[in-house]
């Protein structure tokens, strides 16, 4: 089972990093478009900024911006892969 745990864990971490980068890029986009972003509390208020990015890009372009889709896919992939990693570790202990 250890052979399956390592790739799942690496993919989970990579997906989490991808979501983090997408979130920070959304924050930078919002800053360029006049929204005051509190970078000190960014991790706690990230869902609000993600929603604000989606709302603003939908108003400007008629659809949500590409970073929104990247964030949603990456954060969900990280969650699923992390759960799969934990389940694989628990199954391997038996």
N, C-alpha and C positions, 0 to 999 in steps of 0.2 A: 504494500500500500504506500510505502514511502515514495515510490517512484511516481505516484499520482499526486501526492501532496505538494511536492515542490513546484511543479508547473502550475497547479491551481493557485498556490500562494503567490507565485510571481505574477501571474495574470491578474489576480485580485489587487495587488499593490500597484501594478502598472495602470489598471483601470482607475484606481483612486487618484493616482498622480495625474492622469489625463483629465479627470473631473476637476481637480484642483486648478490645473492650468487653464481649463476652459472658464472656470469661475473667475479667476483673476483677470483673464482677458475680457470677460464681460464687465468686470469692474472698471477696467481701463477704458472700454468703449463708453460706459456710462459717464466716466469722468470727462472724456472728450466731448460728450454731448450735453454737458452742463449739469450733470447730477453730482452732488457732493457725496463722495464715497468716504466713509469712515474706515480707513484701512486698519486701524487698531482693533476694531470690533468686527472686522470683515467676516471672520469665521462664524461668529454668532448670528450675524445678520445676513449671511449669504442667501438664504431662501428669499428674503425680501428683494435683494438685488437681482437675483435670477428672475423673479417675477417681474420686476421693473424693466429688466432688459427685454423680456418677452413682450411686455405691453408696449414699450417704446418701438421696438422693431416691427411689431404688428401694425402700429399706427403709421409708421413711416413707409414700410415696404409692402404691407398687405399680408404678410406672413411672418412667422417668428424667425429670428436670425439664426444663422448656422451654428453659432456657439451654443444656443439653447439645446438644440438636438444633440450636439456633442456631449454636453453636460448630462442630459437625461440618460442617454445611452450608457455613458461611462459610469455614472453613479449607480445605475441599476445593475450593470455588469459587475461592478465591484462588490455590490451587496450579494448577488447570486454566487459569485465565485468565492467570496469569503465564507458563505454558508456551506458551499460544497466542500471547501477545504476543511472546515470544522467537522462536517459529517464524515469525511474521509478519514480524518485523524481518529475520530471516535470509533469508526468501524474497524480501523486498523489495530485498535487496542484490544479487541476481543480475542 
